[in-house]
Amino acid sequence: MRRLFWLAMGVTIGAMVVRKLSRVAEKLTPRGMAGGIGAGLAELADAIRDFAADVREAMTEREAQLRESTGLDGHLGKVASE
């Protein structure tokens, strides 16, 4: 019974090691490396897109503040109550 347990344990560990090594080997192939680089570039593009959207939003808010403070928003003669 003990031998059967250790045999099953050895087979299980061996299968896990082979699967892990296969995944690592796949990542080191040209196709695997290209996939990793492609995913990284897609993530970078998303980050740049989000940054640009944040900058546009902040720019719009600041422009509205400047227009209001200079009277260019169409409300001439508005008195600030601070």
C-alpha positions as CSV (number, residue, x, y, z in Angstrom):
1,M,0.0,0.0,0.0
2,R,2.8,2.4,0.8
3,R,4.6,1.7,-2.4
4,L,1.4,2.5,-4.3
5,F,1.0,5.8,-2.4
6,W,4.6,6.8,-3.2
7,L,4.3,5.8,-6.8
8,A,1.1,7.9,-7.2
9,M,2.9,10.8,-5.4
10,G,5.9,10.5,-7.8
11,V,3.7,10.4,-10.9
12,T,1.7,13.4,-9.7
13,I,4.8,15.5,-8.9
14,G,6.4,14.4,-12.2
15,A,3.3,15.5,-14.2
16,M,3.2,18.9,-12.4
17,V,6.9,19.5,-13.1
18,V,6.5,18.5,-16.8
19,R,3.5,20.9,-17.2
20,K,5.4,23.8,-15.5
21,L,8.5,23.2,-17.7
22,S,6.3,23.0,-20.8
23,R,4.7,26.4,-20.0
24,V,8.2,28.0,-19.4
25,A,9.5,26.5,-22.7
26,E,6.4,27.8,-24.6
27,K,7.1,31.3,-23.3
28,L,10.7,31.1,-24.6
29,T,9.7,30.2,-28.1
30,P,9.5,33.1,-30.7
31,R,5.7,32.8,-30.7
32,G,5.5,33.0,-26.9
33,M,7.8,35.9,-26.8
34,A,5.9,37.8,-29.4
35,G,2.7,37.1,-27.5
36,G,4.3,38.5,-24.3
37,I,5.5,41.6,-26.1
38,G,2.2,42.1,-27.9
39,A,0.3,42.0,-24.6
40,G,2.8,44.4,-23.0
41,L,2.4,46.9,-25.9
42,A,-1.4,46.6,-25.7
43,E,-1.3,47.4,-22.0
44,L,1.0,50.3,-22.6
45,A,-1.4,51.7,-25.3
46,D,-4.3,51.4,-22.8
47,A,-2.3,53.3,-20.2
48,I,-1.4,56.1,-22.6
49,R,-5.1,56.3,-23.8
50,D,-6.2,56.6,-20.2
51,F,-3.6,59.3,-19.5
52,A,-4.6,61.3,-22.5
53,A,-8.3,61.1,-21.5
54,D,-7.4,62.4,-18.0
55,V,-5.3,65.2,-19.5
56,R,-8.2,66.3,-21.8
57,E,-10.6,66.2,-18.9
58,A,-8.4,68.3,-16.7
59,M,-7.7,70.7,-19.6
60,T,-11.5,71.2,-20.2
61,E,-12.1,71.9,-16.5
62,R,-9.2,74.4,-16.3
63,E,-10.4,76.1,-19.5
64,A,-13.9,76.5,-18.0
65,Q,-12.3,78.0,-14.9
66,L,-10.3,80.5,-16.9
67,R,-13.2,81.4,-19.1
68,E,-15.4,82.1,-16.0
69,S,-12.7,84.1,-14.3
70,T,-12.0,86.3,-17.4
71,G,-15.6,86.8,-18.3
72,L,-15.3,84.9,-21.6
73,D,-18.0,82.4,-20.7
74,G,-20.7,84.8,-21.7
75,H,-21.6,86.1,-18.3
76,L,-20.2,89.6,-18.4
77,G,-20.3,91.7,-15.2
78,K,-20.6,88.6,-13.0
79,V,-19.3,89.4,-9.5
80,A,-17.4,86.7,-7.7
81,S,-18.7,86.3,-4.1
82,E,-15.9,85.0,-2.0
